[in-house]
Amino acid sequence: MGTESAIDRAKSTKSFLMSFFEVDDHHSIEGLDTTNACYSGTNALLSTINWIQSCGWMGTFGIALCSDPAVHPDPAQLPGAGASSISILVAPVAGLVLE
């Protein structure tokens, strides 16, 4: 999970998202947060790719979630502020190859 701003700054965004998987009895999921302005989504994707290429990978898919809820102390300073999100399914054989 890559984000620029945490949901409510009380817990990780990944913890918040895991509750959606648990409702459907998907409990074998691992994840982590990366919070960093402008780079966190890229970091989440590259980290997921590195995990799939590592010896610790066990044959499962990876999902890189990238989100920016645009939390700012003074919203007037962010023209067009809003929220955006994308999820990317990462697998060893895919239609898009990153080199």
KOLGU-4560 file (N, C-alpha, C; in nm, 3 decimals, padded with zeros to 5 digits):
<recs>
<n_xx: 00.084 n_yy: -00.116 n_zz: 00.000 ca_xx: 00.000 ca_yy: 00.000 ca_zz: 00.000 c_xx: 00.089 c_yy: 00.123 c_zz: 00.000 mol: A seq: 1 type: MET>
<n_xx: 00.080 n_yy: 00.201 n_zz: -00.102 ca_xx: 00.155 ca_yy: 00.325 ca_zz: -00.110 c_xx: 00.062 c_yy: 00.443 c_zz: -00.103 mol: A seq: 2 type: GLY>
<n_xx: 00.087 n_yy: 00.534 n_zz: -00.013 ca_xx: 00.003 ca_yy: 00.652 ca_zz: 00.002 c_xx: 00.086 c_yy: 00.771 c_zz: 00.045 mol: A seq: 3 type: THR>
<n_xx: 00.036 n_yy: 00.888 n_zz: 00.015 ca_xx: 00.101 ca_yy: 01.010 ca_zz: 00.061 c_xx: 00.051 c_yy: 01.049 c_zz: 00.200 mol: A seq: 4 type: GLU>
<n_xx: -00.073 n_yy: 01.014 n_zz: 00.230 ca_xx: -00.134 ca_yy: 01.052 ca_zz: 00.356 c_xx: -00.209 c_yy: 00.934 c_zz: 00.416 mol: A seq: 5 type: SER>
<n_xx: -00.193 n_yy: 00.912 n_zz: 00.544 ca_xx: -00.265 ca_yy: 00.804 ca_zz: 00.612 c_xx: -00.413 c_yy: 00.838 c_zz: 00.624 mol: A seq: 6 type: ALA>
<n_xx: -00.497 n_yy: 00.736 n_zz: 00.640 ca_xx: -00.643 ca_yy: 00.756 ca_zz: 00.649 c_xx: -00.679 c_yy: 00.851 c_zz: 00.764 mol: A seq: 7 type: ILE>
<n_xx: -00.644 n_yy: 00.814 n_zz: 00.885 ca_xx: -00.677 ca_yy: 00.899 ca_zz: 00.999 c_xx: -00.557 c_yy: 00.918 c_zz: 01.092 mol: A seq: 8 type: ASP>
<n_xx: -00.442 n_yy: 00.878 n_zz: 01.047 ca_xx: -00.317 ca_yy: 00.890 ca_zz: 01.121 c_xx: -00.316 c_yy: 00.811 c_zz: 01.253 mol: A seq: 9 type: ARG>
<n_xx: -00.419 n_yy: 00.728 n_zz: 01.277 ca_xx: -00.424 ca_yy: 00.649 ca_zz: 01.399 c_xx: -00.376 c_yy: 00.506 c_zz: 01.376 mol: A seq: 10 type: ALA>
<n_xx: -00.389 n_yy: 00.456 n_zz: 01.252 ca_xx: -00.343 ca_yy: 00.321 ca_zz: 01.220 c_xx: -00.299 c_yy: 00.321 c_zz: 01.074 mol: A seq: 11 type: LYS>
<n_xx: -00.232 n_yy: 00.214 n_zz: 01.035 ca_xx: -00.182 ca_yy: 00.208 ca_zz: 00.898 c_xx: -00.297 c_yy: 00.190 c_zz: 00.799 mol: A seq: 12 type: SER>
<n_xx: -00.278 n_yy: 00.240 n_zz: 00.679 ca_xx: -00.378 ca_yy: 00.224 ca_zz: 00.574 c_xx: -00.394 c_yy: 00.077 c_zz: 00.540 mol: A seq: 13 type: THR>
<n_xx: -00.284 n_yy: 00.001 n_zz: 00.543 ca_xx: -00.290 ca_yy: -00.142 ca_zz: 00.515 c_xx: -00.382 c_yy: -00.212 c_zz: 00.614 mol: A seq: 14 type: LYS>
<n_xx: -00.376 n_yy: -00.177 n_zz: 00.740 ca_xx: -00.464 ca_yy: -00.237 ca_zz: 00.842 c_xx: -00.610 c_yy: -00.209 c_zz: 00.810 mol: A seq: 15 type: SER>
<n_xx: -00.639 n_yy: -00.090 n_zz: 00.765 ca_xx: -00.775 ca_yy: -00.052 ca_zz: 00.726 c_xx: -00.821 c_yy: -00.138 c_zz: 00.608 mol: A seq: 16 type: PHE>
<n_xx: -00.736 n_yy: -00.157 n_zz: 00.507 ca_xx: -00.772 ca_yy: -00.236 ca_zz: 00.388 c_xx: -00.787 c_yy: -00.384 c_zz: 00.418 mol: A seq: 17 type: LEU>
<n_xx: -00.708 n_yy: -00.437 n_zz: 00.511 ca_xx: -00.715 ca_yy: -00.579 ca_zz: 00.544 c_xx: -00.853 c_yy: -00.618 c_zz: 00.594 mol: A seq: 18 type: MET>
<n_xx: -00.926 n_yy: -00.526 n_zz: 00.657 ca_xx: -01.060 ca_yy: -00.557 ca_zz: 00.708 c_xx: -01.154 c_yy: -00.595 c_zz: 00.594 mol: A seq: 19 type: SER>
<n_xx: -01.135 n_yy: -00.540 n_zz: 00.474 ca_xx: -01.219 ca_yy: -00.575 ca_zz: 00.360 c_xx: -01.192 c_yy: -00.719 c_zz: 00.314 mol: A seq: 20 type: PHE>
<n_xx: -01.068 n_yy: -00.764 n_zz: 00.319 ca_xx: -01.036 ca_yy: -00.901 ca_zz: 00.281 c_xx: -01.088 c_yy: -01.001 c_zz: 00.383 mol: A seq: 21 type: PHE>
<n_xx: -01.081 n_yy: -00.966 n_zz: 00.511 ca_xx: -01.126 ca_yy: -01.056 ca_zz: 00.618 c_xx: -01.276 c_yy: -01.082 c_zz: 00.611 mol: A seq: 22 type: GLU>
<n_xx: -01.353 n_yy: -00.986 n_zz: 00.566 ca_xx: -01.499 ca_yy: -01.003 ca_zz: 00.554 c_xx: -01.531 c_yy: -01.118 c_zz: 00.459 mol: A seq: 23 type: VAL>
<n_xx: -01.449 n_yy: -01.138 n_zz: 00.356 ca_xx: -01.469 ca_yy: -01.245 ca_zz: 00.258 c_xx: -01.385 c_yy: -01.369 c_zz: 00.290 mol: A seq: 24 type: ASP>
<n_xx: -01.339 n_yy: -01.381 n_zz: 00.414 ca_xx: -01.259 ca_yy: -01.495 ca_zz: 00.460 c_xx: -01.127 c_yy: -01.513 c_zz: 00.385 mol: A seq: 25 type: ASP>
<n_xx: -01.066 n_yy: -01.406 n_zz: 00.345 ca_xx: -00.932 ca_yy: -01.409 ca_zz: 00.285 c_xx: -00.834 c_yy: -01.366 c_zz: 00.395 mol: A seq: 26 type: HIS>
<n_xx: -00.774 n_yy: -01.464 n_zz: 00.462 ca_xx: -00.689 ca_yy: -01.435 ca_zz: 00.576 c_xx: -00.540 c_yy: -01.455 c_zz: 00.547 mol: A seq: 27 type: HIS>
<n_xx: -00.507 n_yy: -01.518 n_zz: 00.438 ca_xx: -00.367 ca_yy: -01.544 ca_zz: 00.406 c_xx: -00.312 c_yy: -01.430 c_zz: 00.321 mol: A seq: 28 type: SER>
<n_xx: -00.304 n_yy: -01.313 n_zz: 00.381 ca_xx: -00.260 ca_yy: -01.193 ca_zz: 00.309 c_xx: -00.155 c_yy: -01.123 c_zz: 00.394 mol: A seq: 29 type: ILE>
<n_xx: -00.049 n_yy: -01.081 n_zz: 00.328 ca_xx: 00.054 ca_yy: -01.002 ca_zz: 00.394 c_xx: 00.057 c_yy: -00.865 c_zz: 00.328 mol: A seq: 30 type: GLU>
<n_xx: 00.102 n_yy: -00.766 n_zz: 00.399 ca_xx: 00.109 ca_yy: -00.634 ca_zz: 00.341 c_xx: 00.195 c_yy: -00.541 c_zz: 00.420 mol: A seq: 31 type: GLY>
<n_xx: 00.218 n_yy: -00.425 n_zz: 00.363 ca_xx: 00.294 ca_yy: -00.321 ca_zz: 00.431 c_xx: 00.253 c_yy: -00.186 c_zz: 00.377 mol: A seq: 32 type: LEU>
<n_xx: 00.281 n_yy: -00.085 n_zz: 00.455 ca_xx: 00.254 ca_yy: 00.054 ca_zz: 00.415 c_xx: 00.384 c_yy: 00.121 c_zz: 00.375 mol: A seq: 33 type: ASP>
<n_xx: 00.375 n_yy: 00.207 n_zz: 00.278 ca_xx: 00.483 ca_yy: 00.299 ca_zz: 00.248 c_xx: 00.418 c_yy: 00.437 c_zz: 00.234 mol: A seq: 34 type: THR>
<n_xx: 00.459 n_yy: 00.529 n_zz: 00.317 ca_xx: 00.403 ca_yy: 00.664 ca_zz: 00.316 c_xx: 00.514 c_yy: 00.762 c_zz: 00.282 mol: A seq: 35 type: THR>
<n_xx: 00.501 n_yy: 00.823 n_zz: 00.167 ca_xx: 00.604 ca_yy: 00.915 ca_zz: 00.120 c_xx: 00.545 c_yy: 00.998 c_zz: 00.007 mol: A seq: 36 type: ASN>
<n_xx: 00.554 n_yy: 01.127 n_zz: 00.019 ca_xx: 00.498 ca_yy: 01.215 ca_zz: -00.083 c_xx: 00.554 c_yy: 01.185 c_zz: -00.221 mol: A seq: 37 type: ALA>
<n_xx: 00.466 n_yy: 01.169 n_zz: -00.317 ca_xx: 00.496 ca_yy: 01.155 ca_zz: -00.460 c_xx: 00.570 c_yy: 01.028 c_zz: -00.499 mol: A seq: 38 type: CYS>
<n_xx: 00.622 n_yy: 00.951 n_zz: -00.407 ca_xx: 00.698 ca_yy: 00.831 ca_zz: -00.442 c_xx: 00.636 c_yy: 00.704 c_zz: -00.386 mol: A seq: 39 type: TYR>
<n_xx: 00.544 n_yy: 00.714 n_zz: -00.295 ca_xx: 00.496 ca_yy: 00.596 ca_zz: -00.225 c_xx: 00.430 c_yy: 00.494 c_zz: -00.318 mol: A seq: 40 type: SER>
<n_xx: 00.353 n_yy: 00.537 n_zz: -00.415 ca_xx: 00.291 ca_yy: 00.444 ca_zz: -00.509 c_xx: 00.394 c_yy: 00.371 c_zz: -00.592 mol: A seq: 41 type: GLY>
<n_xx: 00.494 n_yy: 00.443 n_zz: -00.640 ca_xx: 00.602 ca_yy: 00.381 ca_zz: -00.715 c_xx: 00.677 c_yy: 00.283 c_zz: -00.627 mol: A seq: 42 type: THR>
<n_xx: 00.702 n_yy: 00.320 n_zz: -00.503 ca_xx: 00.771 ca_yy: 00.233 ca_zz: -00.409 c_xx: 00.690 c_yy: 00.106 c_zz: -00.382 mol: A seq: 43 type: ASN>
<n_xx: 00.559 n_yy: 00.119 n_zz: -00.370 ca_xx: 00.473 ca_yy: 00.001 ca_zz: -00.347 c_xx: 00.482 c_yy: -00.095 c_zz: -00.467 mol: A seq: 44 type: ALA>
<n_xx: 00.477 n_yy: -00.041 n_zz: -00.589 ca_xx: 00.486 ca_yy: -00.125 ca_zz: -00.708 c_xx: 00.623 c_yy: -00.192 c_zz: -00.718 mol: A seq: 45 type: LEU>
<n_xx: 00.730 n_yy: -00.117 n_zz: -00.701 ca_xx: 00.864 ca_yy: -00.173 ca_zz: -00.712 c_xx: 00.891 c_yy: -00.275 c_zz: -00.600 mol: A seq: 46 type: LEU>
<n_xx: 00.840 n_yy: -00.249 n_zz: -00.481 ca_xx: 00.856 ca_yy: -00.344 ca_zz: -00.371 c_xx: 00.782 c_yy: -00.475 c_zz: -00.398 mol: A seq: 47 type: SER>
<n_xx: 00.663 n_yy: -00.465 n_zz: -00.458 ca_xx: 00.587 ca_yy: -00.585 ca_zz: -00.492 c_xx: 00.659 c_yy: -00.666 c_zz: -00.600 mol: A seq: 48 type: THR>
<n_xx: 00.713 n_yy: -00.598 n_zz: -00.700 ca_xx: 00.790 ca_yy: -00.665 ca_zz: -00.805 c_xx: 00.914 c_yy: -00.733 c_zz: -00.745 mol: A seq: 49 type: ILE>
<n_xx: 00.984 n_yy: -00.662 n_zz: -00.658 ca_xx: 01.103 ca_yy: -00.720 ca_zz: -00.592 c_xx: 01.067 c_yy: -00.844 c_zz: -00.511 mol: A seq: 50 type: ASN>
<n_xx: 00.952 n_yy: -00.841 n_zz: -00.443 ca_xx: 00.908 ca_yy: -00.955 ca_zz: -00.363 c_xx: 00.883 c_yy: -01.076 c_zz: -00.454 mol: A seq: 51 type: TRP>
<n_xx: 00.817 n_yy: -01.056 n_zz: -00.568 ca_xx: 00.788 ca_yy: -01.166 ca_zz: -00.661 c_xx: 00.917 c_yy: -01.223 c_zz: -00.719 mol: A seq: 52 type: ILE>
<n_xx: 01.018 n_yy: -01.139 n_zz: -00.735 ca_xx: 01.145 ca_yy: -01.186 ca_zz: -00.790 c_xx: 01.238 c_yy: -01.245 c_zz: -00.684 mol: A seq: 53 type: GLN>
<n_xx: 01.197 n_yy: -01.240 n_zz: -00.559 ca_xx: 01.284 ca_yy: -01.288 ca_zz: -00.450 c_xx: 01.265 c_yy: -01.436 c_zz: -00.423 mol: A seq: 54 type: SER>
<n_xx: 01.356 n_yy: -01.491 n_zz: -00.344 ca_xx: 01.345 ca_yy: -01.632 ca_zz: -00.305 c_xx: 01.236 c_yy: -01.652 c_zz: -00.200 mol: A seq: 55 type: CYS>
<n_xx: 01.185 n_yy: -01.545 n_zz: -00.141 ca_xx: 01.078 ca_yy: -01.555 ca_zz: -00.042 c_xx: 00.939 c_yy: -01.564 c_zz: -00.102 mol: A seq: 56 type: GLY>
<n_xx: 00.929 n_yy: -01.549 n_zz: -00.234 ca_xx: 00.800 ca_yy: -01.554 ca_zz: -00.301 c_xx: 00.749 c_yy: -01.697 c_zz: -00.305 mol: A seq: 57 type: TRP>
<n_xx: 00.620 n_yy: -01.717 n_zz: -00.274 ca_xx: 00.562 ca_yy: -01.852 ca_zz: -00.265 c_xx: 00.459 c_yy: -01.879 c_zz: -00.374 mol: A seq: 58 type: MET>
<n_xx: 00.464 n_yy: -01.809 n_zz: -00.486 ca_xx: 00.375 ca_yy: -01.836 ca_zz: -00.598 c_xx: 00.243 c_yy: -01.763 c_zz: -00.598 mol: A seq: 59 type: GLY>
<n_xx: 00.221 n_yy: -01.672 n_zz: -00.506 ca_xx: 00.095 ca_yy: -01.599 ca_zz: -00.501 c_xx: 00.106 c_yy: -01.469 c_zz: -00.581 mol: A seq: 60 type: THR>
<n_xx: -00.007 n_yy: -01.408 n_zz: -00.608 ca_xx: -00.008 ca_yy: -01.280 ca_zz: -00.677 c_xx: 00.026 c_yy: -01.168 c_zz: -00.579 mol: A seq: 61 type: PHE>
<n_xx: 00.066 n_yy: -01.056 n_zz: -00.633 ca_xx: 00.087 ca_yy: -00.937 ca_zz: -00.553 c_xx: -00.007 c_yy: -00.827 c_zz: -00.602 mol: A seq: 62 type: GLY>
<n_xx: -00.048 n_yy: -00.742 n_zz: -00.513 ca_xx: -00.130 ca_yy: -00.627 ca_zz: -00.549 c_xx: -00.061 c_yy: -00.503 c_zz: -00.495 mol: A seq: 63 type: ILE>
<n_xx: -00.033 n_yy: -00.410 n_zz: -00.584 ca_xx: 00.022 ca_yy: -00.281 ca_zz: -00.541 c_xx: -00.094 c_yy: -00.181 c_zz: -00.543 mol: A seq: 64 type: ALA>
<n_xx: -00.126 n_yy: -00.127 n_zz: -00.428 ca_xx: -00.231 ca_yy: -00.027 ca_zz: -00.416 c_xx: -00.164 c_yy: 00.109 c_zz: -00.398 mol: A seq: 65 type: LEU>
<n_xx: -00.204 n_yy: 00.203 n_zz: -00.480 ca_xx: -00.147 ca_yy: 00.337 ca_zz: -00.474 c_xx: -00.262 c_yy: 00.435 c_zz: -00.454 mol: A seq: 66 type: CYS>
<n_xx: -00.251 n_yy: 00.518 n_zz: -00.352 ca_xx: -00.361 ca_yy: 00.610 ca_zz: -00.321 c_xx: -00.306 c_yy: 00.742 c_zz: -00.270 mol: A seq: 67 type: SER>
<n_xx: -00.378 n_yy: 00.847 n_zz: -00.300 ca_xx: -00.343 ca_yy: 00.978 ca_zz: -00.248 c_xx: -00.470 c_yy: 01.053 c_zz: -00.209 mol: A seq: 68 type: ASP>
<n_xx: -00.508 n_yy: 01.047 n_zz: -00.082 ca_xx: -00.629 ca_yy: 01.117 ca_zz: -00.040 c_xx: -00.613 c_yy: 01.267 c_zz: -00.028 mol: A seq: 69 type: PRO>
<n_xx: -00.495 n_yy: 01.319 n_zz: -00.057 ca_xx: -00.469 ca_yy: 01.464 ca_zz: -00.060 c_xx: -00.505 c_yy: 01.534 c_zz: 00.070 mol: A seq: 70 type: ALA>
<n_xx: -00.453 n_yy: 01.483 n_zz: 00.180 ca_xx: -00.471 ca_yy: 01.549 ca_zz: 00.309 c_xx: -00.365 c_yy: 01.658 c_zz: 00.319 mol: A seq: 71 type: VAL>
<n_xx: -00.408 n_yy: 01.780 n_zz: 00.345 ca_xx: -00.315 ca_yy: 01.894 ca_zz: 00.349 c_xx: -00.362 c_yy: 01.989 c_zz: 00.458 mol: A seq: 72 type: HIS>
<n_xx: -00.270 n_yy: 02.049 n_zz: 00.533 ca_xx: -00.311 ca_yy: 02.140 ca_zz: 00.640 c_xx: -00.394 c_yy: 02.258 c_zz: 00.589 mol: A seq: 73 type: PRO>
<n_xx: -00.366 n_yy: 02.305 n_zz: 00.469 ca_xx: -00.440 ca_yy: 02.417 ca_zz: 00.410 c_xx: -00.487 c_yy: 02.376 c_zz: 00.271 mol: A seq: 74 type: ASP>
<n_xx: -00.608 n_yy: 02.317 n_zz: 00.259 ca_xx: -00.655 ca_yy: 02.268 ca_zz: 00.129 c_xx: -00.658 c_yy: 02.375 c_zz: 00.021 mol: A seq: 75 type: PRO>
<n_xx: -00.667 n_yy: 02.501 n_zz: 00.059 ca_xx: -00.668 ca_yy: 02.607 ca_zz: -00.041 c_xx: -00.536 c_yy: 02.613 c_zz: -00.118 mol: A seq: 76 type: ALA>
<n_xx: -00.430 n_yy: 02.555 n_zz: -00.062 ca_xx: -00.299 ca_yy: 02.556 ca_zz: -00.127 c_xx: -00.286 c_yy: 02.447 c_zz: -00.233 mol: A seq: 77 type: GLN>
<n_xx: -00.383 n_yy: 02.356 n_zz: -00.240 ca_xx: -00.378 ca_yy: 02.247 ca_zz: -00.338 c_xx: -00.488 c_yy: 02.266 c_zz: -00.442 mol: A seq: 78 type: LEU>
<n_xx: -00.458 n_yy: 02.328 n_zz: -00.555 ca_xx: -00.562 ca_yy: 02.344 ca_zz: -00.657 c_xx: -00.605 c_yy: 02.208 c_zz: -00.712 mol: A seq: 79 type: PRO>
<n_xx: -00.734 n_yy: 02.187 n_zz: -00.719 ca_xx: -00.785 ca_yy: 02.060 ca_zz: -00.770 c_xx: -00.764 c_yy: 01.944 c_zz: -00.676 mol: A seq: 80 type: GLY>
<n_xx: -00.751 n_yy: 01.970 n_zz: -00.546 ca_xx: -00.728 ca_yy: 01.863 ca_zz: -00.449 c_xx: -00.844 c_yy: 01.764 c_zz: -00.451 mol: A seq: 81 type: ALA>
<n_xx: -00.812 n_yy: 01.639 n_zz: -00.433 ca_xx: -00.914 ca_yy: 01.535 ca_zz: -00.431 c_xx: -00.850 c_yy: 01.405 c_zz: -00.389 mol: A seq: 82 type: GLY>
<n_xx: -00.904 n_yy: 01.297 n_zz: -00.439 ca_xx: -00.851 ca_yy: 01.165 ca_zz: -00.406 c_xx: -00.836 c_yy: 01.084 c_zz: -00.534 mol: A seq: 83 type: ALA>
<n_xx: -00.735 n_yy: 01.005 n_zz: -00.537 ca_xx: -00.715 ca_yy: 00.915 ca_zz: -00.650 c_xx: -00.660 c_yy: 00.784 c_zz: -00.598 mol: A seq: 84 type: SER>
<n_xx: -00.684 n_yy: 00.677 n_zz: -00.674 ca_xx: -00.635 ca_yy: 00.548 ca_zz: -00.632 c_xx: -00.626 c_yy: 00.455 c_zz: -00.752 mol: A seq: 85 type: SER>
<n_xx: -00.532 n_yy: 00.363 n_zz: -00.747 ca_xx: -00.517 ca_yy: 00.262 ca_zz: -00.851 c_xx: -00.463 c_yy: 00.136 c_zz: -00.785 mol: A seq: 86 type: ILE>
<n_xx: -00.503 n_yy: 00.022 n_zz: -00.835 ca_xx: -00.447 ca_yy: -00.103 ca_zz: -00.788 c_xx: -00.390 c_yy: -00.178 c_zz: -00.909 mol: A seq: 87 type: SER>
<n_xx: -00.279 n_yy: -00.245 n_zz: -00.888 ca_xx: -00.209 ca_yy: -00.313 ca_zz: -00.996 c_xx: -00.184 c_yy: -00.458 c_zz: -00.951 mol: A seq: 88 type: ILE>
<n_xx: -00.234 n_yy: -00.553 n_zz: -01.029 ca_xx: -00.209 ca_yy: -00.694 ca_zz: -01.002 c_xx: -00.071 c_yy: -00.727 c_zz: -01.058 mol: A seq: 89 type: LEU>
<n_xx: 00.015 n_yy: -00.782 n_zz: -00.975 ca_xx: 00.153 ca_yy: -00.811 ca_zz: -01.013 c_xx: 00.173 c_yy: -00.962 c_zz: -01.011 mol: A seq: 90 type: VAL>
<n_xx: 00.225 n_yy: -01.015 n_zz: -01.122 ca_xx: 00.250 ca_yy: -01.158 ca_zz: -01.136 c_xx: 00.375 c_yy: -01.178 c_zz: -01.220 mol: A seq: 91 type: ALA>
<n_xx: 00.436 n_yy: -01.295 n_zz: -01.214 ca_xx: 00.560 ca_yy: -01.317 ca_zz: -01.289 c_xx: 00.542 c_yy: -01.315 c_zz: -01.441 mol: A seq: 92 type: PRO>
<n_xx: 00.427 n_yy: -01.355 n_zz: -01.491 ca_xx: 00.400 ca_yy: -01.351 ca_zz: -01.635 c_xx: 00.282 c_yy: -01.254 c_zz: -01.654 mol: A seq: 93 type: VAL>
<n_xx: 00.311 n_yy: -01.138 n_zz: -01.711 ca_xx: 00.209 ca_yy: -01.035 ca_zz: -01.722 c_xx: 00.215 c_yy: -00.967 c_zz: -01.858 mol: A seq: 94 type: ALA>
<n_xx: 00.109 n_yy: -00.896 n_zz: -01.892 ca_xx: 00.103 ca_yy: -00.825 ca_zz: -02.019 c_xx: 00.193 c_yy: -00.703 c_zz: -02.024 mol: A seq: 95 type: GLY>
<n_xx: 00.227 n_yy: -00.647 n_zz: -01.911 ca_xx: 00.316 ca_yy: -00.532 ca_zz: -01.903 c_xx: 00.444 c_yy: -00.575 c_zz: -01.835 mol: A seq: 96 type: LEU>
<n_xx: 00.555 n_yy: -00.554 n_zz: -01.902 ca_xx: 00.685 ca_yy: -00.594 ca_zz: -01.847 c_xx: 00.761 c_yy: -00.469 c_zz: -01.804 mol: A seq: 97 type: VAL>
<n_xx: 00.806 n_yy: -00.469 n_zz: -01.681 ca_xx: 00.886 ca_yy: -00.357 ca_zz: -01.630 c_xx: 01.033 c_yy: -00.400 c_zz: -01.627 mol: A seq: 98 type: LEU>
<n_xx: 01.117 n_yy: -00.320 n_zz: -01.684 ca_xx: 01.260 ca_yy: -00.350 ca_zz: -01.685 c_xx: 01.337 c_yy: -00.235 c_zz: -01.624 mol: A seq: 99 type: GLU>
</recs>
